Amino acid sequence: MAKSSETFNKKEKEKKRLKKQQDKKEKAELRKAGSNKGKGLEDMMAYVDENGNISATPPSTMKQKPVLAEDIQLGVPKRVEEPEDSLKTGVISFFNTSKGYGFIREQNTKENVFFHVNNLNFDAKENDKVSFTTEKGPKGLSAINIVKAK
């Protein structure tokens, strides 16, 4: 009588393979059960209430306010620029003495404004408080008439 060709190791590998196949089938069934495919449009709808919260129920038509088409503003509102001759204050945040330029951090808007050493009336260094006016330069705003603040 001949020995069986199946060894213990072969049986274990076959068991693992069948177990893996079974797990794969179960996962596929779970995915199909939790899938959103085939749902109706109403099940997929989300609504925004008057407070901006997302909800599944449609808002009531009793609370709606009429909106005029003229009141709807498309795009970004035009920027209201301050007069350029107004005196502004700030702090010198960067100054390169060898190249002769620097930047002033404006106190109100926290924007950096470029300045050149020719527009200074004193010996400047970083962290000096200054007052200045601005003008449009070739690459943006430039500070002119820079005076050390007291």
Secondary structure, DSSP 8 states (H G I E B T S, - for coil): ----S--HHHHHHHHHHHHHHHHHHHHHHHHHHT--TT--HHHH--EE-TTS-EESS---TTS-----GGG---S--------TTS-EEEEEEEEETTTTEEEEEETTT--EEEEEGGGBSS---TT-EEEEEEEEETTEEEEEEEEE--
